Amino acid sequence: KCQQESEDHIKKVQERADGLAEELGAKARTQAEMEVEIARLKTLVTTKSEAIQASSKSMKQEMLELSNVLRGKSKQVYDLEMEVDRLKHEGSEHKAAAEKATAALQNQEVAHKQQQEALTATNSDLQARLQEKTMRLEQINKDLEALKSLHETTQGTATDSR
C-alpha cells in the first residue's frame, strides 16, 4: 500500500513537473517572439529616426538656400533704390531712365514680395511636415516602451514560475 501511494505521489509530481515544463516552454516561446518584435520595432524606430533626421537636414538646407536667395534679392532691391536716387539727382535729362529704373524697382519689389510669401509658405509646410514626423516618432517610441514593459512583465512571470 505504501509503495502504491509512493508511486501515485511520484506520478502526480511527475505530471505536475511535465505541466510546469510545458508552461515554461510556452512562456519562453512567447518571450522569444516578443524579443523578435522588440528588435523589429527598434530597427523600425532607428530607420524612421534616421529618415526624419535626413528629411530635417534637407529641409534646413532648403530653408538656408531660400534665405540666401532672399538676401540676394533684398540686395538687388537696395541697389535698385540707390540707382533710382542717383538718377533722380542727375536731373531732368535722365528722367526717362529714372522712370525705367523705378518700374524695374517696383517689379523687383513685387517679385521680392512674392518670393517672401513663397518662402513663408514653404517654411510653414516644412514645419508641419517636421511636426508630423516628430509625432509619428513619438508614437513609435510609446509603442516600444509598452512592448518593453510587457516584455519585462512576461520575463518576471517566467522567473516567478520557476
Buried (B, 14 or more C-beta within 10 A) or exposed (E): EEEEEEEEEEEEEEEEEEEEEEEEEEBEEBBEEBBEBBEEBBEEBEEBBEEBEEBBEEBEEEBEEBEEEBEEBBEBBEEBBEBBEEBBEEEEEBEEEBEEBBEBBEEBBEEBEEBBEEBEEBBEEBEEBBEEBEEEBEEBBEEBEEBBEBBEEBBEEBEEEE
